[in-house]
């Protein structure tokens, strides 16, 4: 999860990703942020984020993003 936090903090250093639990719901992350993040996640973790995965629940917190990444990695095997 440290790699994910590093990606997020480099992308948006103004957000406290360790404590925020409503990143999308509270509009802290915008659509462009999500698009950039999907690309970074795909490159870093060798997964493909599908359109069905692009729901607020998967991006509202770093924990939710990490769960999605783990699920996508499991799907690839």
C-alpha beads as a LAMMPS data file, in Angstrom:
LAMMPS data file: protein, C-alpha beads

77 atoms
76 bonds

1 atom types
1 bond types

-500.0 500.0 xlo xhi
-500.0 500.0 ylo yhi
-500.0 500.0 zlo zhi

Masses

1 110.0

Atoms # bond

1 1 1 0.000 0.000 0.000
2 1 1 3.007 2.290 0.442
3 1 1 3.462 2.423 -3.341
4 1 1 -0.150 3.526 -3.740
5 1 1 0.227 6.216 -1.090
6 1 1 3.347 7.489 -2.824
7 1 1 1.504 7.725 -6.155
8 1 1 -1.388 9.582 -4.525
9 1 1 0.816 11.965 -2.551
10 1 1 2.873 12.798 -5.639
11 1 1 -0.291 13.392 -7.639
12 1 1 -2.096 15.502 -5.019
13 1 1 0.167 16.540 -2.128
14 1 1 -2.597 18.798 -0.799
15 1 1 -4.765 15.834 0.313
16 1 1 -4.314 13.760 3.474
17 1 1 -4.828 10.346 1.885
18 1 1 -4.140 8.461 5.109
19 1 1 -7.163 9.999 6.845
20 1 1 -9.634 10.989 4.123
21 1 1 -12.403 8.424 3.589
22 1 1 -14.596 10.280 1.079
23 1 1 -12.163 11.350 -1.621
24 1 1 -14.692 11.119 -4.450
25 1 1 -17.854 11.717 -2.457
26 1 1 -16.464 14.995 -1.068
27 1 1 -15.003 15.856 -4.490
28 1 1 -11.421 15.971 -3.288
29 1 1 -10.482 13.880 -6.318
30 1 1 -11.804 15.084 -9.659
31 1 1 -12.382 13.106 -12.845
32 1 1 -8.974 14.039 -14.270
33 1 1 -7.352 12.820 -11.038
34 1 1 -9.141 9.485 -11.378
35 1 1 -8.052 9.083 -15.012
36 1 1 -4.440 9.806 -14.070
37 1 1 -4.693 7.499 -11.092
38 1 1 -6.086 4.623 -13.190
39 1 1 -3.095 4.936 -15.518
40 1 1 -0.630 5.032 -12.622
41 1 1 -2.275 2.041 -10.904
42 1 1 -2.205 0.055 -14.133
43 1 1 1.477 0.787 -14.703
44 1 1 2.642 0.311 -11.124
45 1 1 0.633 -2.783 -10.208
46 1 1 0.285 -4.387 -13.669
47 1 1 -3.516 -4.473 -13.554
48 1 1 -6.263 -3.273 -15.864
49 1 1 -8.907 -1.097 -14.246
50 1 1 -12.083 -1.792 -16.184
51 1 1 -14.940 0.685 -16.705
52 1 1 -17.037 -1.327 -14.235
53 1 1 -14.390 -0.582 -11.576
54 1 1 -14.772 3.182 -12.016
55 1 1 -17.226 3.673 -9.171
56 1 1 -16.823 6.042 -6.210
57 1 1 -16.667 3.147 -3.742
58 1 1 -13.371 1.996 -5.288
59 1 1 -11.743 5.425 -5.033
60 1 1 -13.162 7.027 -1.869
61 1 1 -10.210 5.954 0.294
62 1 1 -6.725 4.554 -0.074
63 1 1 -7.964 1.352 1.563
64 1 1 -10.724 0.974 -1.029
65 1 1 -8.242 1.558 -3.839
66 1 1 -5.880 -1.024 -2.355
67 1 1 -8.701 -3.584 -2.085
68 1 1 -9.558 -2.964 -5.738
69 1 1 -5.913 -3.408 -6.769
70 1 1 -5.638 -6.670 -4.838
71 1 1 -8.881 -7.922 -6.392
72 1 1 -7.674 -7.012 -9.886
73 1 1 -4.335 -8.742 -9.286
74 1 1 -6.190 -11.891 -8.166
75 1 1 -8.403 -11.729 -11.282
76 1 1 -5.308 -11.806 -13.509
77 1 1 -4.269 -15.235 -12.210

Bonds

1 1 1 2
2 1 2 3
3 1 3 4
4 1 4 5
5 1 5 6
6 1 6 7
7 1 7 8
8 1 8 9
9 1 9 10
10 1 10 11
11 1 11 12
12 1 12 13
13 1 13 14
14 1 14 15
15 1 15 16
16 1 16 17
17 1 17 18
18 1 18 19
19 1 19 20
20 1 20 21
21 1 21 22
22 1 22 23
23 1 23 24
24 1 24 25
25 1 25 26
26 1 26 27
27 1 27 28
28 1 28 29
29 1 29 30
30 1 30 31
31 1 31 32
32 1 32 33
33 1 33 34
34 1 34 35
35 1 35 36
36 1 36 37
37 1 37 38
38 1 38 39
39 1 39 40
40 1 40 41
41 1 41 42
42 1 42 43
43 1 43 44
44 1 44 45
45 1 45 46
46 1 46 47
47 1 47 48
48 1 48 49
49 1 49 50
50 1 50 51
51 1 51 52
52 1 52 53
53 1 53 54
54 1 54 55
55 1 55 56
56 1 56 57
57 1 57 58
58 1 58 59
59 1 59 60
60 1 60 61
61 1 61 62
62 1 62 63
63 1 63 64
64 1 64 65
65 1 65 66
66 1 66 67
67 1 67 68
68 1 68 69
69 1 69 70
70 1 70 71
71 1 71 72
72 1 72 73
73 1 73 74
74 1 74 75
75 1 75 76
76 1 76 77
